[in-house]
Amino acid sequence: MQAEGRVGLISAAEGALAPLRIGTEGGLALDSHGKYYEAVKAGRVFAAANQAAVAVTAALATTFTGLVVENPADSGKDLVMLRFGWSATVVIPTALTVIGLMTGLNAGDAAAAITPRNCYVGGAASVAIVDNGCTLTGTPVLHEVYGQMNKGADSVTVGGPATHVDLNGSLIIPPGYYVATYSFAANTAAMIFSLVWEEIDV
């Protein structure tokens, strides 16, 4: 049996059966509007970022500053993490550090200091609570590291450009948990972080 597809746009109602789309060279057409397009168009993708530079606490300290996204226990949504970004606002950080993400149990510690924005501009509000600092009830666990910032002489640029990591759904925050930025060493108010996620019914 030979599989066939259709070249060009396909108009189909949600739930309808439709042929696969292929390009003019016969290849399967994937992500025709970008891989996040459908989720963004459906109003399920949200972004949050520090609106001013923040100091960061060292490692797994529970007196936390940075960027934390909490998923309330009664949200009914999984937060599927899509992107993570960070940058320093100074050329020379005060300490060499490693940047990553950590996770933990959400005990309702965060306040809504930062408003998540729907990536479909004007779309519905997020279920998440986003803050740039709070006292975490339990010690977080380092999930993964993504980069490093060095400290050098004042004549050397070591902070580097803004860094973005495509998490591509590899980290899911279920109701009752949080994700927060991680820095191995404390640094003064010179960091800006961002997170992008999709909200999916549990």
FENPERA-V884459 format. One record per helix or strand. SS is the DSSP state (a for helix, b for strand). FROM is the first residue (numbers start at 1). LEN is the number of residues. If there is no record, write none. Layout:
# FENPERA-V884459
ss:SS from:FROM len:LEN
ss:SS from:FROM len:LEN
This chain:
# FENPERA-V884459
ss:b from:5 len:3
ss:b from:20 len:3
ss:b from:28 len:1
ss:a from:37 len:5
ss:b from:45 len:5
ss:b from:54 len:3
ss:b from:63 len:9
ss:b from:77 len:12
ss:b from:97 len:9
ss:b from:114 len:1
ss:b from:117 len:2
ss:b from:129 len:7
ss:b from:141 len:9
ss:b from:163 len:11
ss:b from:177 len:7
ss:b from:187 len:15
